[in-house]
């Protein structure tokens, strides 16, 4: 079975395109098209670029893109550089990253007004219930019985009065 590079090269020649014409139509640089036709995939930084460029070229050259991409995946799996997908971050994800990811998926334009309305409704219900509870209580509950009660004997809480001094004579 021919490689993807050979398939692209023969299809381009059968369609009568030059490398420059194909580059103009697909908006892919000519050196990238040449690298694809030579099978030199090390020019590309990641396999996503290779797949995208091959898909674009296959569409213009009227090839079955799914078959070509399946063949390309087999070829890329044999190349050490493209065997595994590179990690986008150097660190492992923690629980905070997972929480932030889930929060970023929420539609805040809808959720924030709903949250504000919910808090408002809960506040109104709480105030209403506390006012009703206060109104249902006896207003005289803190008053005494209403009977006079003599003062208790003081047990040293006040100082004694000084003895009366003799009256002055003029």
Residue frames as qw, qx, qy, qz and C-alpha x, y, z in Angstrom:
[[0.000, 0.891, 0.454, 0.000, 0.00, 0.00, 0.00],
 [0.409, 0.533, -0.048, 0.739, 1.44, 3.39, -0.92],
 [0.331, -0.335, -0.468, 0.748, 2.34, 5.83, 1.82],
 [0.085, 0.859, 0.406, -0.301, 0.43, 9.04, 2.43],
 [0.147, -0.660, 0.320, 0.664, 3.28, 11.00, 0.88],
 [0.192, -0.029, 0.807, 0.557, 3.10, 8.94, -2.31],
 [0.151, 0.634, 0.758, 0.024, -0.70, 9.18, -2.43],
 [0.011, 0.860, 0.176, -0.478, -0.62, 12.99, -2.09],
 [0.172, -0.504, 0.516, 0.671, 2.12, 13.34, -4.70],
 [0.180, 0.163, 0.855, 0.459, 0.39, 11.16, -7.30],
 [0.109, 0.744, 0.650, -0.115, -3.02, 12.74, -6.68],
 [0.045, -0.794, 0.025, 0.606, -1.55, 16.24, -7.06],
 [0.132, -0.326, 0.668, 0.656, 0.11, 15.30, -10.34],
 [0.173, 0.384, 0.874, 0.244, -3.05, 13.59, -11.64],
 [0.069, 0.838, 0.469, -0.271, -5.10, 16.71, -10.88],
 [0.509, 0.608, 0.166, 0.587, -2.49, 18.83, -12.68],
 [0.316, -0.947, -0.016, -0.051, -1.60, 20.99, -9.68],
 [0.517, 0.477, -0.457, 0.544, 1.86, 22.31, -8.99],
 [0.499, -0.319, -0.589, 0.549, 3.11, 22.61, -5.43],
 [0.064, -0.056, -0.119, 0.989, 2.66, 26.40, -5.59],
 [0.431, -0.267, -0.431, -0.747, -0.91, 26.13, -6.90],
 [0.637, -0.397, -0.661, 0.015, -1.84, 23.67, -4.16],
 [0.389, -0.222, -0.435, 0.781, -0.22, 25.97, -1.60],
 [0.135, -0.103, -0.095, -0.981, -2.28, 28.92, -2.88],
 [0.565, -0.334, -0.538, -0.529, -5.53, 26.97, -2.75],
 [0.709, -0.407, -0.561, 0.129, -4.98, 25.40, 0.68],
 [0.174, -0.896, 0.173, -0.369, -3.12, 28.37, 2.23],
 [0.874, -0.409, 0.150, 0.214, -0.40, 25.96, 3.35],
 [0.074, -0.817, 0.471, 0.325, 3.25, 26.93, 2.93],
 [0.764, 0.490, -0.381, -0.173, 5.01, 25.26, 0.00],
 [0.183, 0.481, -0.818, 0.256, 7.76, 23.83, 2.20],
 [0.538, -0.094, 0.670, -0.503, 5.10, 22.10, 4.30],
 [0.853, 0.362, 0.038, -0.374, 3.46, 20.60, 1.21],
 [0.551, 0.562, -0.616, 0.028, 6.86, 19.38, 0.01],
 [0.150, -0.370, 0.821, -0.408, 7.53, 17.90, 3.47],
 [0.748, 0.091, 0.439, -0.490, 4.17, 16.08, 3.34],
 [0.827, 0.484, -0.172, -0.227, 4.90, 14.71, -0.14],
 [0.411, 0.547, -0.702, 0.198, 8.36, 13.57, 0.95],
 [0.813, -0.364, -0.454, -0.011, 7.06, 11.99, 4.16],
 [0.414, 0.212, -0.442, 0.767, 9.29, 14.28, 6.22],
 [0.438, -0.732, -0.456, -0.254, 6.98, 14.71, 9.21],
 [0.612, -0.367, -0.320, 0.623, 9.71, 15.88, 11.58],
 [0.167, 0.328, 0.125, 0.921, 9.29, 19.39, 10.16],
 [0.438, -0.601, -0.331, -0.581, 5.97, 19.70, 11.99],
 [0.132, -0.442, 0.582, -0.669, 5.70, 20.47, 15.69],
 [0.491, 0.005, 0.717, -0.494, 2.73, 18.23, 16.42],
 [0.209, 0.172, 0.915, 0.300, 0.68, 15.55, 14.67],
 [0.265, 0.702, 0.536, -0.386, -2.39, 17.79, 14.69],
 [0.165, 0.703, -0.279, -0.633, -0.73, 20.00, 12.06],
 [0.065, -0.206, 0.884, 0.415, 0.10, 17.01, 9.89],
 [0.221, 0.425, 0.875, -0.069, -3.45, 15.66, 10.10],
 [0.230, 0.767, 0.290, -0.524, -4.96, 19.06, 9.34],
 [0.117, 0.610, -0.489, -0.612, -2.72, 19.69, 6.35],
 [0.101, -0.026, 0.950, 0.294, -3.28, 16.18, 4.97],
 [0.259, 0.575, 0.734, -0.253, -7.06, 16.57, 5.41],
 [0.228, 0.768, 0.008, -0.599, -6.97, 19.92, 3.54],
 [0.067, 0.462, -0.708, -0.530, -4.86, 18.55, 0.70],
 [0.182, 0.161, 0.965, 0.097, -6.96, 15.39, 0.43],
 [0.306, 0.670, 0.538, -0.410, -10.13, 17.48, 0.16],
 [0.238, 0.737, -0.244, -0.584, -8.72, 19.67, -2.61],
 [0.088, 0.388, -0.835, -0.381, -7.28, 16.68, -4.47],
 [0.787, 0.014, -0.167, -0.593, -10.62, 14.80, -4.23],
 [0.399, 0.184, -0.884, 0.162, -9.23, 11.94, -2.18],
 [0.690, -0.543, -0.439, -0.191, -11.07, 9.99, 0.52],
 [0.041, -0.722, 0.425, -0.545, -9.83, 11.88, 3.58],
 [0.797, -0.443, 0.265, -0.313, -10.84, 9.18, 6.08],
 [0.975, 0.132, -0.014, 0.178, -8.79, 6.49, 4.32],
 [0.489, 0.628, -0.281, 0.536, -5.80, 8.80, 3.95],
 [0.314, -0.694, 0.367, -0.534, -5.99, 9.82, 7.62],
 [0.940, -0.276, 0.151, -0.128, -6.21, 6.19, 8.73],
 [0.857, 0.322, -0.119, 0.385, -3.05, 5.44, 6.74],
 [0.161, 0.729, -0.293, 0.597, -1.42, 8.55, 8.20],
 [0.650, -0.615, 0.256, -0.365, -2.22, 7.42, 11.75],
 [0.987, -0.050, 0.047, 0.146, -0.49, 4.10, 11.05],
 [0.631, 0.522, -0.171, 0.548, 2.58, 5.92, 9.72],
 [0.123, -0.754, 0.269, -0.587, 2.70, 8.38, 12.62],
 [0.841, -0.491, 0.127, -0.190, 2.45, 5.58, 15.19],
 [0.923, 0.115, -0.058, 0.363, 5.76, 4.23, 13.86],
 [0.338, 0.619, -0.211, 0.677, 7.54, 7.55, 14.43],
 [0.503, -0.279, -0.601, 0.554, 8.83, 7.97, 18.00],
 [0.057, 0.026, -0.134, 0.989, 8.22, 11.73, 18.09],
 [0.483, -0.122, -0.191, -0.846, 4.51, 11.38, 17.28],
 [0.406, -0.136, -0.904, 0.004, 3.76, 8.11, 19.07],
 [0.267, -0.563, -0.671, 0.402, 2.38, 9.75, 22.23],
 [0.011, 0.868, 0.268, 0.419, 0.49, 12.96, 22.59],
 [0.374, 0.242, -0.420, 0.790, 2.61, 15.54, 24.42],
 [0.288, -0.642, -0.596, 0.387, 1.45, 16.81, 27.80],
 [0.135, 0.813, 0.222, 0.522, 0.20, 20.35, 27.58],
 [0.334, -0.849, 0.238, -0.333, 1.25, 21.14, 31.13],
 [0.411, 0.435, -0.742, 0.303, 4.25, 19.93, 33.07],
 [0.224, -0.202, 0.713, -0.633, 2.37, 19.41, 36.32],
 [0.146, -0.322, -0.932, -0.074, -0.21, 16.88, 37.31],
 [0.321, -0.519, -0.261, -0.748, -3.70, 18.19, 37.82],
 [0.069, -0.028, -0.763, 0.642, -4.87, 18.75, 41.37],
 [0.017, 0.589, 0.789, -0.175, -8.30, 19.04, 42.92],
 [0.047, 0.666, 0.132, -0.732, -8.30, 22.82, 42.43],
 [0.056, 0.258, -0.632, -0.729, -7.72, 22.38, 38.70],
 [0.046, -0.324, -0.920, -0.215, -10.68, 20.02, 38.48],
 [0.006, 0.688, 0.559, -0.462, -12.93, 22.45, 40.36],
 [0.047, 0.585, -0.172, -0.791, -11.86, 25.33, 38.13],
 [0.020, 0.033, -0.817, -0.576, -12.47, 23.21, 35.04],
 [0.026, -0.526, -0.850, 0.004, -16.01, 22.39, 36.17],
 [0.010, -0.726, -0.321, 0.608, -16.69, 26.04, 37.04],
 [0.008, -0.405, 0.433, 0.806, -15.45, 27.15, 33.63],
 [0.011, 0.208, 0.887, 0.411, -18.03, 24.90, 31.97],
 [0.052, 0.629, 0.677, -0.379, -20.93, 26.70, 33.64],
 [0.163, 0.601, 0.397, 0.675, -22.96, 29.31, 31.79],
 [0.274, -0.300, -0.460, 0.790, -22.51, 32.21, 34.20],
 [0.175, -0.113, -0.219, -0.953, -24.81, 34.54, 32.23],
 [0.624, -0.360, -0.514, -0.465, -27.70, 32.30, 33.23],
 [0.668, -0.269, -0.625, 0.300, -26.43, 30.89, 36.51],
 [0.256, 0.014, -0.356, 0.899, -25.51, 34.17, 38.23],
 [0.388, -0.247, -0.080, -0.884, -28.97, 35.78, 37.91],
 [0.756, -0.291, -0.528, -0.256, -30.61, 32.53, 39.03],
 [0.592, -0.130, -0.571, 0.555, -28.28, 32.39, 42.02],
 [0.012, 0.118, -0.217, 0.969, -29.05, 36.02, 42.92],
 [0.580, -0.286, -0.283, -0.708, -32.80, 35.42, 42.64],
 [0.755, -0.239, -0.609, 0.045, -32.52, 32.27, 44.78],
 [0.401, -0.062, -0.497, 0.767, -30.60, 34.13, 47.49],
 [0.225, -0.192, 0.015, -0.955, -33.18, 36.93, 47.39],
 [0.697, -0.301, -0.445, -0.475, -36.09, 34.49, 47.76],
 [0.690, -0.207, -0.607, 0.335, -34.40, 32.69, 50.67],
 [0.200, 0.044, -0.345, 0.916, -33.70, 36.03, 52.37],
 [0.428, -0.258, -0.150, -0.853, -37.32, 37.18, 51.96],
 [0.761, -0.297, -0.543, -0.195, -38.63, 33.89, 53.36],
 [0.567, -0.114, -0.560, 0.593, -36.25, 34.11, 56.34],
 [0.019, -0.110, 0.204, -0.972, -37.23, 37.71, 57.13],
 [0.574, -0.284, -0.335, -0.691, -40.94, 36.93, 56.75],
 [0.754, -0.276, -0.595, 0.036, -40.75, 33.93, 59.10],
 [0.431, -0.084, -0.494, 0.750, -38.75, 35.82, 61.72],
 [0.217, -0.187, 0.034, -0.957, -41.22, 38.75, 61.63],
 [0.695, -0.301, -0.444, -0.479, -44.17, 36.36, 61.95],
 [0.686, -0.198, -0.612, 0.339, -42.47, 34.60, 64.88],
 [0.207, 0.024, -0.352, 0.912, -41.80, 37.91, 66.60],
 [0.406, -0.238, -0.144, -0.870, -45.40, 39.03, 66.10],
 [0.734, -0.288, -0.558, -0.257, -46.77, 35.81, 67.53],
 [0.485, -0.076, -0.633, 0.599, -44.88, 36.26, 70.81],
 [0.318, -0.822, -0.462, 0.098, -46.52, 37.94, 73.84],
 [0.282, 0.724, -0.104, 0.621, -45.44, 41.60, 73.95],
 [0.458, -0.752, 0.217, -0.421, -45.63, 41.58, 77.78],
 [0.942, -0.053, -0.307, 0.122, -43.43, 38.50, 78.23],
 [0.561, 0.261, -0.388, 0.683, -40.48, 40.47, 79.62],
 [0.279, -0.587, 0.144, -0.746, -42.53, 42.47, 82.16],
 [0.029, 0.098, -0.864, 0.493, -42.90, 41.43, 85.78],
 [0.098, -0.462, -0.880, 0.050, -46.11, 40.49, 87.54],
 [0.092, -0.630, -0.268, -0.723, -47.10, 44.10, 88.12],
 [0.630, -0.718, -0.297, 0.009, -47.12, 43.86, 91.91],
 [0.018, -0.873, 0.371, -0.316, -45.00, 46.05, 94.14],
 [0.896, -0.144, -0.304, 0.289, -42.04, 44.33, 95.60],
 [0.342, -0.926, 0.143, 0.068, -40.11, 46.08, 98.35],
 [0.426, 0.723, -0.521, 0.154, -36.44, 46.59, 97.88],
 [0.894, -0.167, -0.354, 0.218, -34.26, 43.97, 99.36],
 [0.502, -0.829, 0.117, 0.216, -31.93, 44.83, 102.18],
 [0.490, 0.783, -0.359, 0.132, -28.68, 46.13, 100.94],
 [0.907, -0.354, 0.057, 0.219, -25.75, 44.09, 101.88],
 [0.526, -0.547, 0.275, 0.591, -22.85, 46.45, 101.57],
 [0.563, 0.500, 0.452, 0.479, -23.49, 47.54, 98.09],
 [0.101, 0.862, 0.073, 0.492, -23.51, 51.21, 99.18],
 [0.392, 0.187, -0.506, 0.745, -21.32, 53.12, 101.61],
 [0.308, -0.681, -0.609, 0.267, -22.80, 54.18, 104.95],
 [0.048, 0.896, 0.110, 0.427, -23.56, 57.83, 105.53],
 [0.397, 0.252, -0.501, 0.727, -21.01, 59.73, 107.67],
 [0.298, -0.571, -0.649, 0.405, -22.09, 60.63, 111.20],
 [0.036, 0.910, 0.283, 0.301, -23.79, 63.96, 111.57],
 [0.471, 0.141, -0.288, 0.822, -21.36, 66.70, 112.53],
 [0.147, -0.635, -0.510, 0.561, -22.30, 69.29, 115.17],
 [0.269, 0.864, 0.353, 0.239, -23.92, 72.37, 113.82],
 [0.477, 0.173, -0.096, 0.856, -21.71, 75.41, 113.50],
 [0.177, -0.824, -0.416, 0.341, -22.28, 78.43, 115.46],
 [0.415, 0.725, 0.132, 0.533, -21.80, 81.83, 114.04]]
